[in-house]
Amino acid sequence: MASEYSVCLDIGGTKVLGAIFDSAGKPIYRLKKKNKSGGDSSENIEQVIISVVQEMIKEADIKKKDIKAIAAGAPGVINQAEGIVLFSPNLPWRDYDIKSPIEKEFGVPFYIGNDVNVGVLGEYKYGAVQGYKNIVGFFVGTGMGGGLILDGKLFTGHLFKAAEYGHMVLDPEGPLCGCGQRGCLEALSSKQGMSSYIRQQVSRGRPCMMADALDGSAFKSKALKKALEAKDAVAMEAVDRACHWLAVATGNMINTISPDAVVYGGGVIEAVGDIFLEKILAEVDRYCMTSIRPTVTLKKAALGDDSVLYGALSMIQEA
């Protein structure tokens, strides 16, 4: 009998989320394991990944020989063809061959791609934008990720570096971004960008119920949701500002790509996506050519935390 199970992973800076899917594409077992804030070495994270897969196989009561393949999404610039992580902002991987040790351990093919690329692929195959052929994806989290589906295929560009439109410069005099540029979409509309704005307003003496939620870095999405429900003025301003620049970026991408659909995902969208989508829709027409805008649908992602897992499943199915 042919191998029928697919092992899919979402490798993050602080956790590894895994799921095993059966031949019908249904998840039969899930597991989340912390990787100690990104780990202190490449090998440590590699061991966390291996332990997650081993534990899932054991708990799901299946055998290694019944696994078809393993696939994953991870942050950073990744050479999908060779399974090499060229650079990852949240993991200690530089020009790191993650493919070989995983394949050696489990004896099956291993595929890996940028997590947002993989997440957009998941939404295309199983989520909110099924049936569309040209898709722009914005994933709003701690940073700002992008993914592109062109003519029904994931587009990764030259050397797998495409769709970094979180670093589209929208305001050259704007706030400094982690990439070194100023006024990037990520510096304006991500959790980091919104946190910086809130921190700035609090430093000016303005009250904000999210002041304690910043803890030196970006806030938790649940804290933002709570503040918005309480109509906290500073939190609402931060969201208005983020959505304004997302609308500008969306208009730029619509005019450039002429997609069938734009999909918004990531932790922030999962927590308060309806608010973001409503504000973006109210403004985006200003930044689109009138001949293009009516042919584009804007949607909220449907798979939540599972978008990367379903994208990984799609990678295995397409291999």
C-alpha positions in Angstrom: 0.0 0.0 0.0 1.3 3.5 -0.9 2.4 5.8 1.9 -0.6 7.9 2.9 0.4 10.3 5.7 1.8 13.8 5.3 3.7 15.5 8.2 3.4 19.2 8.1 5.2 21.8 10.2 5.0 25.5 11.0 8.5 26.4 12.4 8.5 29.7 14.3 10.9 31.7 16.4 9.4 30.4 19.6 7.5 27.3 18.7 7.0 24.4 16.2 3.5 23.6 15.3 2.9 20.2 13.7 0.1 18.1 12.2 -0.3 14.8 10.5 -2.7 14.6 7.6 -4.2 11.5 6.1 -4.6 10.7 2.4 -7.9 12.7 2.3 -6.2 15.8 3.6 -7.7 15.6 7.1 -5.6 16.3 10.2 -5.4 13.3 12.5 -3.0 14.5 15.0 -1.6 17.9 16.1 1.2 19.1 18.4 2.8 22.4 19.5 6.2 22.5 21.2 8.2 25.5 22.3 11.7 25.8 20.9 13.1 27.9 23.7 12.9 31.4 22.1 14.5 30.3 18.9 17.1 28.1 20.5 20.8 28.9 20.7 22.0 26.8 17.8 20.8 25.4 14.5 21.2 21.9 15.8 19.0 22.6 18.8 16.1 23.7 16.6 16.7 20.7 14.3 16.3 18.5 17.3 13.1 20.2 18.3 11.7 19.6 14.8 12.8 15.9 14.9 11.3 15.4 18.3 7.9 17.0 17.2 7.8 14.6 14.2 8.8 11.6 16.3 6.2 12.4 19.0 3.4 12.9 16.4 4.2 9.6 14.7 4.2 7.8 18.0 1.0 9.4 19.4 -0.8 9.0 16.1 0.1 5.3 16.1 1.5 5.2 12.6 4.7 3.9 11.2 7.6 5.7 9.4 7.0 3.7 6.3 3.5 5.0 6.0 4.7 8.7 5.8 4.7 10.1 2.3 6.8 13.2 3.0 7.4 16.0 5.5 7.0 19.7 4.6 7.4 23.0 6.6 7.1 26.7 6.5 9.7 28.8 8.3 10.6 32.5 8.5 13.3 33.9 6.3 14.8 33.6 2.8 14.7 29.9 1.9 16.1 28.1 -1.2 13.1 25.8 -1.7 14.9 23.8 -4.4 17.8 22.7 -2.1 16.1 23.0 1.3 18.6 25.6 2.6 17.7 28.4 4.9 19.8 31.3 3.6 18.7 33.7 6.3 16.1 33.7 9.1 15.4 36.8 11.3 14.1 34.8 14.2 16.2 31.6 14.1 20.0 31.0 14.2 20.0 29.7 10.6 22.4 31.1 8.0 23.0 29.1 4.8 21.8 26.1 6.8 20.9 22.8 5.2 17.9 21.7 7.1 16.8 19.3 4.4 19.5 16.6 4.7 19.3 15.8 8.5 15.5 15.6 8.3 15.6 13.3 5.3 18.3 11.2 6.9 16.3 10.8 10.1 13.0 9.8 8.6 13.9 8.5 5.1 11.3 10.5 3.3 11.4 13.7 1.2 11.5 17.0 3.1 10.2 20.3 1.6 10.6 23.8 3.1 9.6 27.3 2.1 9.1 30.8 3.5 6.3 30.6 6.1 4.1 33.4 4.6 4.6 32.0 1.0 3.5 28.6 2.3 0.6 30.2 4.3 -0.7 32.0 1.2 -0.5 28.7 -0.7 -2.5 27.1 2.1 -5.2 29.8 1.8 -5.2 29.3 -2.0 -5.6 25.5 -1.8 -7.8 25.1 1.3 -8.8 28.5 2.6 -10.3 31.8 1.8 -9.1 32.2 -1.8 -9.8 28.8 -3.3 -10.8 29.2 -6.9 -8.8 32.4 -7.6 -5.7 32.3 -9.8 -3.8 35.5 -9.0 -3.5 36.3 -5.3 -1.7 38.9 -3.2 -1.3 37.9 0.5 -0.5 40.2 3.4 0.2 38.4 6.7 0.2 40.9 9.6 2.1 39.6 12.7 5.1 40.8 14.6 6.5 41.6 11.2 4.8 41.9 7.8 5.0 39.0 5.4 3.9 38.7 1.8 3.1 35.9 -0.6 2.1 35.8 -4.2 0.1 33.2 -6.3 0.4 34.0 -10.0 -1.5 32.0 -12.6 -2.2 29.4 -10.0 1.4 28.9 -8.9 3.3 30.1 -5.9 5.7 32.8 -7.2 9.0 33.0 -5.4 11.0 35.0 -7.9 14.8 35.0 -8.5 16.6 32.9 -5.9 13.3 32.5 -3.9 13.4 36.1 -2.6 10.1 37.5 -4.0 7.1 39.0 -2.2 9.0 40.9 0.4 6.5 43.7 0.1 6.5 44.2 3.9 9.6 46.2 2.9 7.9 48.3 0.3 8.9 51.9 1.2 5.7 53.9 1.6 7.1 56.9 3.5 10.9 57.6 3.0 10.8 59.9 6.0 8.9 57.4 8.2 10.0 55.2 11.1 13.1 53.1 11.0 12.4 49.5 10.0 14.4 46.5 11.2 15.7 46.0 7.6 17.5 49.4 7.8 15.2 51.3 5.6 12.7 54.0 6.7 8.9 53.9 6.2 8.5 50.3 5.2 5.0 48.8 5.4 6.3 46.6 8.2 7.5 49.6 10.2 4.1 51.2 9.9 1.5 48.4 10.0 2.9 45.3 11.8 2.7 44.6 15.5 6.1 46.1 15.8 5.0 49.2 14.0 1.8 49.6 16.0 3.7 48.9 19.2 6.2 51.7 18.4 3.4 54.2 17.8 1.7 53.2 21.1 5.0 53.4 23.0 5.6 56.9 21.5 2.1 58.1 22.6 2.5 56.7 26.1 5.9 58.4 26.4 4.0 61.7 25.8 1.8 61.0 28.8 -1.3 59.8 27.0 -3.2 57.0 28.8 -3.4 53.7 27.1 -4.6 50.4 28.5 -2.0 48.6 26.3 1.0 50.3 28.0 1.6 47.3 30.2 1.2 44.8 27.3 4.2 46.1 25.4 6.8 44.5 27.7 9.7 45.9 25.8 8.7 44.4 22.5 5.5 43.9 20.5 2.1 43.4 22.2 0.1 40.2 22.1 -2.8 40.3 19.6 -5.3 39.5 22.4 -4.3 42.7 24.2 -5.0 44.7 21.1 -8.4 43.1 20.7 -9.3 43.9 24.3 -8.2 47.6 23.9 -10.2 48.0 20.8 -13.3 46.5 22.4 -12.9 49.1 25.2 -12.4 51.9 22.5 -9.0 52.8 23.8 -8.1 56.0 21.9 -4.4 55.3 21.4 -5.0 51.7 20.3 -7.6 52.8 17.8 -5.3 55.4 16.4 -2.5 52.8 16.0 -5.0 50.5 14.1 -6.2 53.4 11.9 -2.6 54.2 11.0 -1.8 50.6 10.3 -4.9 50.1 8.1 -4.2 53.4 6.2 -0.8 52.2 5.1 -2.1 48.7 4.4 -4.7 50.3 2.1 -1.9 52.2 0.3 0.2 49.1 0.0 -2.9 47.1 -1.2 -3.6 49.7 -3.8 0.0 49.5 -5.1 -0.1 45.8 -5.3 -3.5 45.8 -7.0 -2.2 48.3 -9.6 1.0 46.2 -10.1 -0.4 42.7 -10.2 -4.1 43.1 -11.0 -4.9 40.1 -8.8 -8.2 38.3 -8.5 -8.0 38.5 -4.8 -6.1 40.0 -1.9 -6.0 37.9 1.4 -5.0 39.2 4.8 -3.8 36.7 7.4 -1.4 36.4 10.4 -1.9 36.7 14.1 -3.3 40.3 14.1 -5.8 39.5 11.4 -6.9 36.4 13.3 -7.5 38.4 16.4 -9.1 41.6 14.9 -9.3 40.9 11.2 -12.9 42.2 10.7 -11.9 45.6 12.0 -8.8 45.7 9.7 -10.7 44.6 6.6 -13.5 47.1 7.2 -11.0 50.0 7.5 -8.9 48.8 4.5 -12.0 48.5 2.4 -13.1 52.0 3.4 -9.9 53.5 2.0 -8.3 51.3 -0.6 -10.3 52.7 -3.6 -8.4 55.9 -3.3 -5.2 54.1 -4.2 -6.4 51.9 -7.0 -7.0 52.5 -10.7 -10.8 52.7 -11.1 -10.6 50.2 -14.0 -8.8 47.5 -11.9 -10.4 47.8 -8.4 -13.9 46.3 -9.2 -12.2 43.1 -10.5 -10.4 42.4 -7.1 -11.9 40.7 -4.0 -10.4 41.5 -0.6 -10.8 38.7 2.0 -9.7 37.7 5.5 -7.8 34.5 5.7 -9.9 31.5 6.8 -7.4 29.0 8.2 -5.8 31.0 11.1 -2.8 29.2 12.7 -3.3 26.3 10.2 -2.6 28.3 7.0 1.1 27.3 7.0 0.2 23.6 7.8 -2.2 23.4 4.9 0.4 25.1 2.7 2.9 22.5 3.6 0.4 19.8 2.8 -0.1 21.5 -0.6 3.7 21.4 -1.2 3.7 17.6 -0.6 0.7 17.1 -2.9 2.3 19.1 -5.7 5.7 17.5 -5.4 
